[in-house]
Amino acid sequence: MDNSRRPPRRRVHKKRRKSAGLAVLTAMLCLLLVVSVSAIALVIVNWNTLFPTLTIAQASAPDEDIPVWAPNGPESIPDQTEQSPEDTSENQESLVNTETPANPETNNTNNNVPTANTVNTVNTIIPGQEVYAVFPFYIAENAQDYVEFHQQNPHFDAETVVWKVNAFLHIPFYEYIQINNDPRPLLVNPSHRLPYGFVPAVLVPVYDGNPDLLATPETAAAFRLIRASAQQDGLDLAVVSAYRTAERQRVLFDRQGRDGVVARPYHSEHQTGRALDLWGPGGLLDGGGGPPSLTGIWVAENAHNYGFIVRYTVENTHITGFIPEPWHITYVGLEISQYMHRNNILSLEEFVARNPGIGLR
């Protein structure tokens, strides 16, 4: 009987040993879980101390002056101070509308630069650029060009350096070309060309019933006004060339074969529909190859009252790259033409360079 009772006792001991092992393993897993949870909680509580560069608070703090990159170079986040209603209305009134036909009765006495925005702020000043950055048309991305151009031309003052570099006059003609189709005004020259395929949206006859001479509606309307005024002074003006297609401009350029006399295709103001070549009683307004005729002098003195400028003069040949053409007038709008006249700005290049928000994109 003793032998028959031994096997059941051994099986009971084995079950007890297994239960004890499971209990120990369970205890160890619970301890490991407690330690892990404690470690994670510790990291969360001390996250800002362990990883200061990743904290949300530092990345979005409104009172931190954090440098950011902008098109004009490194700037600081602008002040978020609300603009007063007076400031808003002033900026809106300074916007240019060059599409309004000229009015000879208008006497615009506003001497403010006709641009909605200025480029320079205190935060855009780069060390060593203080002499240039005081001007509102300073562009930070041109900083090195200002310095180098000034070193090459020490006879220029800082203001002249800034606008000349803005106008790409530190670069040889046609070496750098920017595409432009901004009509406020439409700057076209050796450094700025029209997009390929450009055609003015609307063209109308300069003279009723004459489809061979076309211009934009504003240009045609302004010409009628200036012609009527000239007739009152005993002079007569006629248009001999207005809008030209790219194909026509290419033919003329190939015929002349040199820059400075005829513009290259897509570099010609005649393709904009805003340029007119005038004819007076003695022919073209240079009196036959010399200085301006009496009619040419009258146009030079009065064009600004009708939204026109004499585009190519003796004084701005080094800026425009073209020989003097007293017969060539360009419609820029009444506000801009009068502003240029009052401030003795001799070229469209200078006006646009001093107002980077206008005429360049």
C-alpha positions as a Markdown table, in Angstrom:
| # | Residue | x | y | z |
|---|---|---|---|---|
| 1 | Met | 0.0 | 0.0 | 0.0 |
| 2 | Asp | 2.9 | 2.4 | 0.6 |
| 3 | Asn | 4.2 | 2.0 | -2.9 |
| 4 | Ser | 0.8 | 2.7 | -4.4 |
| 5 | Arg | 0.6 | 6.1 | -2.5 |
| 6 | Arg | 4.0 | 7.6 | -3.5 |
| 7 | Pro | 3.3 | 8.8 | -7.1 |
| 8 | Pro | 0.5 | 11.2 | -6.1 |
| 9 | Arg | 2.8 | 13.0 | -3.6 |
| 10 | Arg | 5.4 | 13.7 | -6.3 |
| 11 | Arg | 2.8 | 15.2 | -8.6 |
| 12 | Val | 1.6 | 17.6 | -5.8 |
| 13 | His | 5.2 | 18.9 | -5.2 |
| 14 | Lys | 5.7 | 19.6 | -8.9 |
| 15 | Lys | 2.5 | 21.7 | -9.2 |
| 16 | Arg | 3.6 | 23.8 | -6.2 |
| 17 | Arg | 7.0 | 24.5 | -7.7 |
| 18 | Lys | 5.4 | 25.7 | -11.0 |
| 19 | Ser | 3.0 | 28.0 | -9.2 |
| 20 | Ala | 5.9 | 29.6 | -7.3 |
| 21 | Gly | 7.8 | 30.2 | -10.5 |
| 22 | Leu | 4.9 | 31.9 | -12.2 |
| 23 | Ala | 4.5 | 34.2 | -9.2 |
| 24 | Val | 8.1 | 35.3 | -9.3 |
| 25 | Leu | 7.9 | 36.0 | -13.1 |
| 26 | Thr | 4.7 | 38.0 | -12.6 |
| 27 | Ala | 6.3 | 40.1 | -9.9 |
| 28 | Met | 9.3 | 40.8 | -12.1 |
| 29 | Leu | 7.1 | 41.9 | -15.0 |
| 30 | Cys | 5.1 | 44.2 | -12.7 |
| 31 | Leu | 8.3 | 45.7 | -11.4 |
| 32 | Leu | 9.6 | 46.3 | -14.9 |
| 33 | Leu | 6.3 | 48.0 | -15.9 |
| 34 | Val | 6.5 | 50.3 | -12.9 |
| 35 | Val | 10.1 | 51.3 | -13.7 |
| 36 | Ser | 9.2 | 52.0 | -17.4 |
| 37 | Val | 6.2 | 54.1 | -16.6 |
| 38 | Ser | 8.2 | 56.1 | -14.0 |
| 39 | Ala | 11.0 | 56.8 | -16.6 |
| 40 | Ile | 8.5 | 58.0 | -19.2 |
| 41 | Ala | 6.9 | 60.3 | -16.7 |
| 42 | Leu | 10.3 | 61.7 | -15.7 |
| 43 | Val | 11.1 | 62.5 | -19.4 |
| 44 | Ile | 7.8 | 64.2 | -20.0 |
| 45 | Val | 8.1 | 66.4 | -16.8 |
| 46 | Asn | 11.7 | 67.4 | -17.7 |
| 47 | Trp | 11.3 | 67.7 | -21.5 |
| 48 | Asn | 12.0 | 71.4 | -21.7 |
| 49 | Thr | 15.2 | 70.9 | -19.7 |
| 50 | Leu | 16.4 | 67.9 | -21.7 |
| 51 | Phe | 15.6 | 69.3 | -25.2 |
| 52 | Pro | 15.5 | 73.1 | -25.1 |
| 53 | Thr | 15.8 | 73.6 | -28.9 |
| 54 | Leu | 12.6 | 71.6 | -29.5 |
| 55 | Thr | 10.2 | 73.4 | -27.2 |
| 56 | Ile | 7.1 | 74.8 | -28.7 |
| 57 | Ala | 7.2 | 77.8 | -26.4 |
| 58 | Gln | 10.6 | 78.9 | -27.7 |
| 59 | Ala | 9.6 | 78.3 | -31.3 |
| 60 | Ser | 6.6 | 80.6 | -31.2 |
| 61 | Ala | 7.4 | 83.2 | -28.6 |
| 62 | Pro | 6.0 | 86.5 | -29.9 |
| 63 | Asp | 8.6 | 88.6 | -28.1 |
| 64 | Glu | 11.6 | 86.8 | -29.7 |
| 65 | Asp | 13.4 | 88.5 | -32.6 |
| 66 | Ile | 13.9 | 85.3 | -34.8 |
| 67 | Pro | 15.7 | 85.8 | -38.1 |
| 68 | Val | 13.9 | 84.5 | -41.2 |
| 69 | Trp | 14.7 | 84.4 | -44.8 |
| 70 | Ala | 12.8 | 86.7 | -47.2 |
| 71 | Pro | 13.2 | 87.4 | -51.0 |
| 72 | Asn | 15.3 | 90.5 | -50.2 |
| 73 | Gly | 17.6 | 88.7 | -47.8 |
| 74 | Pro | 17.6 | 88.0 | -44.0 |
| 75 | Glu | 15.0 | 90.0 | -42.1 |
| 76 | Ser | 13.5 | 90.0 | -38.7 |
| 77 | Ile | 9.8 | 89.2 | -38.1 |
| 78 | Pro | 8.1 | 92.6 | -38.5 |
| 79 | Asp | 6.4 | 94.4 | -35.7 |
| 80 | Gln | 2.8 | 93.3 | -35.4 |
| 81 | Thr | 1.6 | 96.7 | -34.2 |
| 82 | Glu | -1.8 | 97.4 | -35.8 |
| 83 | Gln | -1.8 | 100.1 | -38.4 |
| 84 | Ser | -3.9 | 103.1 | -37.7 |
| 85 | Pro | -6.8 | 104.0 | -40.1 |
| 86 | Glu | -4.9 | 107.1 | -41.1 |
| 87 | Asp | -1.9 | 105.1 | -42.2 |
| 88 | Thr | -4.1 | 102.7 | -44.2 |
| 89 | Ser | -5.8 | 105.4 | -46.2 |
| 90 | Glu | -2.6 | 107.2 | -46.9 |
| 91 | Asn | -1.1 | 104.0 | -48.4 |
| 92 | Gln | -4.2 | 103.4 | -50.5 |
| 93 | Glu | -4.1 | 106.9 | -51.9 |
| 94 | Ser | -0.5 | 106.6 | -53.0 |
| 95 | Leu | -1.3 | 103.7 | -55.4 |
| 96 | Val | -0.7 | 104.5 | -59.0 |
| 97 | Asn | -3.4 | 104.1 | -61.7 |
| 98 | Thr | -1.7 | 104.7 | -65.0 |
| 99 | Glu | -4.6 | 103.6 | -67.0 |
| 100 | Thr | -6.6 | 106.8 | -66.5 |
| 101 | Pro | -6.4 | 109.0 | -69.7 |
| 102 | Ala | -4.5 | 112.2 | -69.2 |
| 103 | Asn | -6.4 | 115.4 | -68.4 |
| 104 | Pro | -4.8 | 118.7 | -69.2 |
| 105 | Glu | -6.9 | 120.4 | -66.6 |
| 106 | Thr | -5.5 | 118.3 | -63.8 |
| 107 | Asn | -2.8 | 119.9 | -61.6 |
| 108 | Asn | -1.4 | 117.2 | -59.5 |
| 109 | Thr | 0.5 | 118.7 | -56.6 |
| 110 | Asn | 1.1 | 115.5 | -54.7 |
| 111 | Asn | 4.9 | 115.2 | -54.1 |
| 112 | Asn | 4.8 | 111.8 | -52.5 |
| 113 | Val | 6.5 | 109.0 | -54.3 |
| 114 | Pro | 3.7 | 107.2 | -56.1 |
| 115 | Thr | 4.2 | 103.7 | -54.6 |
| 116 | Ala | 2.2 | 101.6 | -52.2 |
| 117 | Asn | 5.1 | 100.3 | -50.3 |
| 118 | Thr | 8.7 | 101.1 | -49.4 |
| 119 | Val | 11.4 | 98.4 | -49.3 |
| 120 | Asn | 13.6 | 99.3 | -46.5 |
| 121 | Thr | 12.8 | 99.0 | -42.8 |
| 122 | Val | 15.1 | 99.2 | -39.7 |
| 123 | Asn | 15.4 | 95.5 | -39.5 |
| 124 | Thr | 16.7 | 95.0 | -43.0 |
| 125 | Ile | 19.9 | 97.0 | -42.4 |
| 126 | Ile | 22.9 | 94.7 | -42.9 |
| 127 | Pro | 26.1 | 95.6 | -41.0 |
| 128 | Gly | 28.2 | 97.9 | -43.2 |
| 129 | Gln | 25.2 | 98.9 | -45.3 |
| 130 | Glu | 24.1 | 101.9 | -43.1 |
| 131 | Val | 25.1 | 104.5 | -45.7 |
| 132 | Tyr | 22.8 | 102.8 | -48.3 |
| 133 | Ala | 20.0 | 101.4 | -46.1 |
| 134 | Val | 18.8 | 104.9 | -45.2 |
| 135 | Phe | 17.0 | 105.2 | -48.5 |
| 136 | Pro | 13.5 | 103.7 | -48.8 |
| 137 | Phe | 14.4 | 102.0 | -52.1 |
| 138 | Tyr | 17.3 | 100.1 | -50.6 |
| 139 | Ile | 17.1 | 96.3 | -51.4 |
| 140 | Ala | 19.0 | 94.1 | -49.1 |
| 141 | Glu | 19.8 | 91.4 | -51.7 |
| 142 | Asn | 21.7 | 94.1 | -53.6 |
| 143 | Ala | 24.0 | 94.8 | -50.7 |
| 144 | Gln | 27.3 | 93.5 | -52.1 |
| 145 | Asp | 26.5 | 95.1 | -55.5 |
| 146 | Tyr | 26.1 | 98.5 | -53.8 |
| 147 | Val | 29.6 | 98.2 | -52.2 |
| 148 | Glu | 31.4 | 97.0 | -55.3 |
| 149 | Phe | 29.7 | 99.6 | -57.6 |
| 150 | His | 30.5 | 102.4 | -55.2 |
| 151 | Gln | 34.2 | 101.3 | -55.1 |
| 152 | Gln | 34.3 | 101.4 | -58.9 |
| 153 | Asn | 32.5 | 104.8 | -59.0 |
| 154 | Pro | 33.6 | 106.7 | -55.9 |
| 155 | His | 32.3 | 110.0 | -57.5 |
| 156 | Phe | 28.7 | 108.8 | -57.0 |
| 157 | Asp | 26.9 | 109.5 | -53.8 |
| 158 | Ala | 25.2 | 106.7 | -51.9 |
| 159 | Glu | 21.8 | 107.5 | -53.2 |
| 160 | Thr | 22.9 | 107.4 | -56.8 |
| 161 | Val | 24.6 | 104.1 | -56.2 |
| 162 | Val | 21.5 | 102.5 | -54.8 |
| 163 | Trp | 19.1 | 103.5 | -57.6 |
| 164 | Lys | 21.7 | 102.8 | -60.3 |
| 165 | Val | 22.3 | 99.3 | -59.0 |
| 166 | Asn | 18.5 | 98.8 | -58.6 |
| 167 | Ala | 18.2 | 99.7 | -62.3 |
| 168 | Phe | 20.9 | 97.1 | -63.3 |
| 169 | Leu | 23.2 | 99.9 | -64.5 |
| 170 | His | 26.2 | 98.2 | -62.9 |
| 171 | Ile | 25.8 | 95.4 | -65.5 |
| 172 | Pro | 26.6 | 95.8 | -69.2 |
| 173 | Phe | 23.5 | 96.1 | -71.4 |
| 174 | Tyr | 21.8 | 92.8 | -72.4 |
| 175 | Glu | 24.1 | 90.9 | -70.0 |
| 176 | Tyr | 21.3 | 90.4 | -67.5 |
| 177 | Ile | 17.7 | 90.4 | -68.7 |
| 178 | Gln | 14.6 | 90.4 | -66.6 |
| 179 | Ile | 11.2 | 89.7 | -67.9 |
| 180 | Asn | 8.7 | 92.4 | -67.2 |
| 181 | Asn | 5.0 | 92.8 | -67.9 |
| 182 | Asp | 3.9 | 95.1 | -65.1 |
| 183 | Pro | 2.0 | 98.1 | -66.6 |
| 184 | Arg | 2.7 | 100.5 | -63.7 |
| 185 | Pro | 4.5 | 101.7 | -65.9 |
| 186 | Leu | 5.8 | 99.2 | -68.4 |
| 187 | Leu | 9.6 | 99.4 | -68.3 |
| 188 | Val | 11.2 | 98.0 | -71.4 |
| 189 | Asn | 14.9 | 98.4 | -72.1 |
| 190 | Pro | 18.1 | 96.4 | -72.6 |
| 191 | Ser | 17.8 | 94.8 | -69.2 |
| 192 | His | 14.0 | 94.3 | -69.2 |
| 193 | Arg | 12.2 | 92.6 | -72.0 |
| 194 | Leu | 8.6 | 91.7 | -72.6 |
| 195 | Pro | 7.5 | 88.0 | -72.4 |
| 196 | Tyr | 7.7 | 86.2 | -75.7 |
| 197 | Gly | 4.4 | 86.4 | -77.4 |
| 198 | Phe | 3.4 | 89.6 | -75.6 |
| 199 | Val | 0.6 | 91.6 | -77.2 |
| 200 | Pro | -1.3 | 94.4 | -75.5 |
| 201 | Ala | -4.7 | 93.3 | -74.3 |
| 202 | Val | -6.5 | 96.2 | -76.2 |
| 203 | Leu | -5.3 | 98.3 | -79.1 |
| 204 | Val | -7.3 | 101.1 | -80.8 |
| 205 | Pro | -6.5 | 103.4 | -83.8 |
| 206 | Val | -4.6 | 106.5 | -82.9 |
| 207 | Tyr | -6.6 | 108.2 | -85.7 |
| 208 | Asp | -10.2 | 107.2 | -86.3 |
| 209 | Gly | -10.4 | 104.9 | -89.3 |
| 210 | Asn | -6.6 | 104.3 | -89.6 |
| 211 | Pro | -5.8 | 100.6 | -88.5 |
| 212 | Asp | -2.2 | 101.1 | -89.4 |
| 213 | Leu | -1.4 | 103.2 | -86.3 |
| 214 | Leu | -2.5 | 101.5 | -83.1 |
| 215 | Ala | -1.9 | 102.2 | -79.4 |
| 216 | Thr | -3.5 | 101.3 | -76.1 |
| 217 | Pro | -6.7 | 103.2 | -75.4 |
| 218 | Glu | -5.0 | 105.4 | -72.7 |
| 219 | Thr | -2.1 | 106.3 | -75.0 |
| 220 | Ala | -4.4 | 107.2 | -77.9 |
| 221 | Ala | -6.6 | 109.3 | -75.7 |
| 222 | Ala | -3.6 | 111.2 | -74.3 |
| 223 | Phe | -2.2 | 111.8 | -77.7 |
| 224 | Arg | -5.5 | 113.5 | -78.9 |
| 225 | Leu | -5.2 | 115.8 | -75.9 |
| 226 | Ile | -1.6 | 116.8 | -76.4 |
| 227 | Arg | -2.2 | 117.3 | -80.1 |
| 228 | Ala | -5.2 | 119.6 | -79.5 |
| 229 | Ser | -3.1 | 121.6 | -77.0 |
| 230 | Ala | -0.2 | 121.9 | -79.5 |
| 231 | Gln | -2.6 | 123.1 | -82.2 |
| 232 | Gln | -3.7 | 125.9 | -79.9 |
| 233 | Asp | -0.1 | 127.0 | -79.8 |
| 234 | Gly | 0.2 | 127.0 | -83.6 |
| 235 | Leu | 1.9 | 123.6 | -83.9 |
| 236 | Asp | 0.8 | 120.3 | -85.3 |
| 237 | Leu | 1.7 | 116.9 | -84.2 |
| 238 | Ala | 1.3 | 113.7 | -86.2 |
| 239 | Val | 2.1 | 110.0 | -85.3 |
| 240 | Val | 4.3 | 108.2 | -87.8 |
| 241 | Ser | 4.9 | 105.0 | -85.8 |
| 242 | Ala | 3.0 | 103.5 | -82.9 |
| 243 | Tyr | 2.5 | 99.8 | -82.0 |
| 244 | Arg | 4.7 | 97.3 | -83.7 |
| 245 | Thr | 4.6 | 93.5 | -83.7 |
| 246 | Ala | 7.6 | 91.5 | -82.7 |
| 247 | Glu | 8.0 | 90.4 | -86.4 |
| 248 | Arg | 8.1 | 94.1 | -87.5 |
| 249 | Gln | 10.6 | 95.0 | -84.8 |
| 250 | Arg | 12.8 | 92.1 | -85.9 |
| 251 | Val | 12.8 | 93.3 | -89.5 |
| 252 | Leu | 13.8 | 96.9 | -88.4 |
| 253 | Phe | 16.5 | 95.6 | -86.1 |
| 254 | Asp | 18.0 | 93.3 | -88.7 |
| 255 | Arg | 18.0 | 96.2 | -91.2 |
| 256 | Gln | 19.9 | 98.5 | -88.8 |
| 257 | Gly | 22.1 | 95.8 | -87.3 |
| 258 | Arg | 23.2 | 97.6 | -84.2 |
| 259 | Asp | 22.0 | 98.3 | -80.7 |
| 260 | Gly | 21.3 | 101.9 | -79.5 |
| 261 | Val | 19.6 | 102.8 | -82.7 |
| 262 | Val | 16.8 | 100.2 | -83.0 |
| 263 | Ala | 15.7 | 98.1 | -80.1 |
| 264 | Arg | 15.8 | 94.3 | -80.3 |
| 265 | Pro | 12.5 | 92.4 | -80.5 |
| 266 | Tyr | 10.7 | 92.3 | -77.2 |
| 267 | His | 13.0 | 95.1 | -75.9 |
| 268 | Ser | 11.1 | 97.7 | -77.9 |
| 269 | Glu | 8.6 | 100.1 | -76.3 |
| 270 | His | 6.7 | 100.1 | -79.5 |
| 271 | Gln | 5.6 | 96.6 | -78.8 |
| 272 | Thr | 3.8 | 97.8 | -75.6 |
| 273 | Gly | 1.4 | 100.1 | -77.6 |
| 274 | Arg | 2.5 | 103.0 | -75.3 |
| 275 | Ala | 5.2 | 104.5 | -77.5 |
| 276 | Leu | 4.6 | 107.0 | -80.3 |
| 277 | Asp | 7.0 | 108.5 | -82.8 |
| 278 | Leu | 5.9 | 112.0 | -83.6 |
| 279 | Trp | 6.2 | 114.2 | -86.8 |
| 280 | Gly | 6.1 | 117.9 | -86.8 |
| 281 | Pro | 5.9 | 120.6 | -89.5 |
| 282 | Gly | 9.6 | 120.1 | -90.2 |
| 283 | Gly | 9.6 | 116.3 | -90.1 |
| 284 | Leu | 10.9 | 114.3 | -87.1 |
| 285 | Leu | 11.2 | 116.5 | -84.0 |
| 286 | Asp | 15.0 | 116.7 | -84.2 |
| 287 | Gly | 14.8 | 119.1 | -87.1 |
| 288 | Gly | 16.5 | 116.8 | -89.5 |
| 289 | Gly | 19.3 | 115.1 | -87.5 |
| 290 | Gly | 20.2 | 117.9 | -85.1 |
| 291 | Pro | 18.9 | 119.2 | -81.8 |
| 292 | Pro | 15.2 | 119.3 | -81.1 |
| 293 | Ser | 13.1 | 121.5 | -83.3 |
| 294 | Leu | 10.8 | 124.1 | -81.9 |
| 295 | Thr | 8.1 | 121.5 | -82.0 |
| 296 | Gly | 10.4 | 119.0 | -80.2 |
| 297 | Ile | 11.1 | 121.6 | -77.6 |
| 298 | Trp | 7.4 | 122.2 | -77.0 |
| 299 | Val | 6.8 | 118.5 | -76.6 |
| 300 | Ala | 9.7 | 118.2 | -74.1 |
| 301 | Glu | 8.2 | 121.0 | -72.1 |
| 302 | Asn | 4.6 | 119.9 | -72.1 |
| 303 | Ala | 4.5 | 116.1 | -72.5 |
| 304 | His | 4.3 | 115.5 | -68.7 |
| 305 | Asn | 1.0 | 117.4 | -68.6 |
| 306 | Tyr | -0.6 | 114.6 | -70.6 |
| 307 | Gly | 0.9 | 111.5 | -69.1 |
| 308 | Phe | 3.9 | 111.3 | -71.5 |
| 309 | Ile | 7.6 | 111.4 | -71.1 |
| 310 | Val | 10.3 | 112.0 | -73.8 |
| 311 | Arg | 11.9 | 108.7 | -73.3 |
| 312 | Tyr | 15.3 | 109.1 | -75.0 |
| 313 | Thr | 17.2 | 112.3 | -74.3 |
| 314 | Val | 20.8 | 113.5 | -74.5 |
| 315 | Glu | 21.0 | 113.5 | -70.7 |
| 316 | Asn | 19.9 | 109.9 | -70.2 |
| 317 | Thr | 21.7 | 108.2 | -73.1 |
| 318 | His | 24.0 | 106.4 | -70.7 |
| 319 | Ile | 21.0 | 105.1 | -68.8 |
| 320 | Thr | 18.7 | 104.0 | -71.6 |
| 321 | Gly | 21.4 | 102.8 | -74.0 |
| 322 | Phe | 19.8 | 104.7 | -77.0 |
| 323 | Ile | 20.7 | 107.7 | -79.0 |
| 324 | Pro | 18.6 | 110.9 | -78.4 |
| 325 | Glu | 15.1 | 110.6 | -79.9 |
| 326 | Pro | 13.1 | 113.8 | -79.2 |
| 327 | Trp | 10.3 | 112.4 | -81.3 |
| 328 | His | 9.8 | 109.3 | -79.2 |
| 329 | Ile | 7.3 | 109.8 | -76.4 |
| 330 | Thr | 6.0 | 107.1 | -74.0 |
| 331 | Tyr | 2.8 | 107.0 | -72.0 |
| 332 | Val | 3.4 | 106.4 | -68.3 |
| 333 | Gly | 0.3 | 108.0 | -66.8 |
| 334 | Leu | -0.3 | 111.5 | -65.6 |
| 335 | Glu | 0.7 | 110.9 | -62.0 |
| 336 | Ile | 4.1 | 109.4 | -62.8 |
| 337 | Ser | 4.9 | 111.9 | -65.6 |
| 338 | Gln | 4.2 | 114.9 | -63.4 |
| 339 | Tyr | 6.0 | 113.3 | -60.5 |
| 340 | Met | 9.1 | 112.8 | -62.7 |
| 341 | His | 8.9 | 116.3 | -63.9 |
| 342 | Arg | 8.7 | 117.9 | -60.5 |
| 343 | Asn | 11.5 | 115.8 | -59.1 |
| 344 | Asn | 13.8 | 116.1 | -62.1 |
| 345 | Ile | 13.9 | 112.4 | -62.7 |
| 346 | Leu | 15.2 | 112.1 | -66.2 |
| 347 | Ser | 14.6 | 108.5 | -67.0 |
| 348 | Leu | 12.0 | 105.8 | -66.5 |
| 349 | Glu | 14.8 | 103.6 | -65.2 |
| 350 | Glu | 15.5 | 105.9 | -62.4 |
| 351 | Phe | 11.8 | 106.3 | -61.4 |
| 352 | Val | 11.3 | 102.5 | -61.3 |
| 353 | Ala | 14.6 | 102.0 | -59.4 |
| 354 | Arg | 13.5 | 104.4 | -56.8 |
| 355 | Asn | 10.1 | 102.7 | -56.5 |
| 356 | Pro | 10.8 | 98.9 | -56.6 |
| 357 | Gly | 7.2 | 98.1 | -56.0 |
| 358 | Ile | 6.2 | 99.7 | -59.3 |
| 359 | Gly | 7.1 | 98.6 | -62.8 |
| 360 | Leu | 9.3 | 95.6 | -61.8 |
| 361 | Arg | 8.3 | 92.0 | -61.1 |
